[in-house]
Amino acid sequence: MTMRQNPLGLALALLLSTTGALADGTDAILQPWPVRQPQRDAALEARVEAALKTLSLRQKVGQITQPEIRAITPDEVREYAIGTILNGGGGWPGQDRAATPAQWRELSDKFQAAALQATPGIPLIWGTDAVHGHNNLRGATLFPHNIALGATRNTDLVRDIGRATARAVRATGVHWAFAPTLAVVQDVRWGRTYESYGADPALVKRLGQAAVEGLQDGLKDGRGVLATAKHYIADGGTRRGIDQGLAQTSPADLAHVHGAGYLGALDAGVLTVMASFSSWTDSASFTPHGKMHGNKTLMTDLLKERLAFDGLIVSDWDGVGQVTGCKDEDCPQAINAGIDVVMVPFKWKAFFHNTVRAVEQGRIPMARLDDAVRRILRVKFSMSVPTAVPATVEALQAPELARRAVRESLVLLKHRPGLLPLKGNARVLVVGAAADSLPHQAGGWSITWQGRDTTNADFPQATSLLAALRQRLGAANVVFDADGSTHDPKQFDAVVAVLAETPYAEGEGDVRITENLRHSRRHPQDAAVLQRVAGRGAPVVTLLYSGRPLYVNDLANKSDAFIAAWQPGSEGAGLTDVLVAPAGGKPWPGFTGRLSFPWPAGPCQFSSHEAKPWWPVGGGLSGKETRASTRPLPEPADPQPICPL
């Protein structure tokens, strides 16, 4: 009997095949994405294959294992044939946060020599979270975080910052920057909002591509570093902005919103991608896909095959341990799904032995291990591992570039015509402890992971806003009163108030679901400072250091000018470039930064697509307007509302 003779059989067969396709759902996930063709260099591929054939099973597993420098010695690199290491936030050579570039380079050389003894001709690569400059290094220039760079909308600037960051990283003998973050943030409660360029996928794509181009410029001659497109994928789309949480979105939005930055990074030739801690549920089919670290469809079928990504995928810090059925030190599922380098900072020895055993038992196919090592070798052989940058403090610095970035990123949200710029001989009262706090000015990922357990002494090359104002106006004309309680504002031409979020990184910066965006709720001391100086005879210019837009209506109502200064980094002079009139009668540039996220009009406006914000995406004033609204902003009757879930 043939199918032609049995229409019912044909219908049944079609139903079964269709059901199978729907059950898998892969086609629906892949369809919104473009098809890309691999671009391979025959000579490079031949070199990779030749090197792969020289490696034993143990050496191959050593290549995919990534320990943290605090948990491994050069002798252990040699013994286990380790192919890559990292330093986490707050990880320094000898655990000395004041370690010099030469000390970093010395440790790098020791690790490198050990690796080359274990696997001749195959170097070791070292990765670091250089997310706004080489931010783990004392003496390095710290650029504004990505949210500020998004406000500049300047691709050339972002590309140049990538080059400067690469130079600083290379000066220390490090080869790989875990940056840029390509998240398109949907809920600003997320503690990593400041690592995003903005809420517009097109802007994230454009600036992310520029960042990769800058970081990897000079990769083959020892100046550039490996860039990392992270965190793949939809890390900025989690419900309620919960770090490492669940993103519920359709395959179309996964591609067109959250995937935009990755397409730009691929266009720029990015060589590494980092998997996200988060999970994904397909909101179109209501299908849960679990943790990204175990998602073969997105890592292998999509990224490696459909998008023809030939580089390597690295896991995040112990991220494989979050996959169902896995532990930090034992996760064949993640490797089989597409992870090529496993970041297992402290349990790496157990991981090594467990992975060797898993291959021997067939739980990880040798073909999959070979594919991972092949990708690692392809990346290593695509760059010059020896550096062309001297190990000097000077190589870590690009103050004028960072100063320009600060200047272009400031967004003026309110002003009184004629108030700004301040005159070059103005007498100014500065209030707010953050005005002389480099930790607050730099934010998270600055010397340490959270950026809180530092002091101004940890930033010897940096300039606080207070110091910059004294340099510009003269020390005699600038009086600092941290809490605003001991000086009369009437004795001054203006008050400069600096308010700030406490530095944070990752989930420690999440705004919990029982909280709201009202800055005065979490930092009542800032509201108190402003209350002491507002309306007391001198105009108040307020700057807010923050990693996201915040509800500040009460603070703006007490200010004559209000500036979103983000987390500007090490160059406080970039702030004074806009606050104070240029010397020598030069024209004042005004404020050119424009919002890359909406600025909330209410304490519960968390969405990046808020319909009625105070300011929309693209909003901001120049300061040159001759008319500005002085109407008070509405303040809720309940200063601490409980926001709806």
Buried (B, 14 or more C-beta within 10 A) or exposed (E): EEEEEEEEEEEEEEEEEEEEEEEEBBEBBBEBBEEBEEEEEEEBBEBBEEBBEEBEEBBBBBBBBBBBBBBBEBEBBBBBBBBBBBBBBBBBBEEEBEBBBBBBBBBBBBBBBBBBEBBEEBBBBBBBBBBBBBBBBBBBBBBBBBBBBBBBBBBEBBBBBBBBBBBBBBBBBBBBBBBBBBBBBBBBBBBBBBBBBBBBBEBBBBBBBBBBBBBBBBBEEBBBBBBBBBBBBBBBBBBBBBBBBBBBBBBBBBBBBBBBBBBBBBBBBBBBBBBBBBBBBBBBBEBEBBBBBBBBBBBBBBBBBBBBBBBBBBBBBBBBBBBEEBBBBBBBBBBBBBBBBBBBBBBBBBBBBBBBBBBEEEBBBEEBBBBBBBBBBBBBBBBBBEBEBEBBBEBBBBBEBBBBBBBBBBBBBBBBEEBBBBEBEBBBBBBBBBBBBBBBBBBBBBBBBBBBEBEBEBBEBBBBBBBBBBBBBEEEBBBBBBEBEEBEBEEBBBBBBBBBBBBBBBBBBBBEBEBBBBBBBBBEEBBEBBBBBBEEEBBBBBBBBBBBBBBBBBBBBBBBBBBBBBBBBBBBBBBBBBBBBBEEEEEBBBBBBBBBBBBBBBBBBBBBEBEEBBBBBBBBBBBEEEEBEEEEBEBBEEEEBEBEE
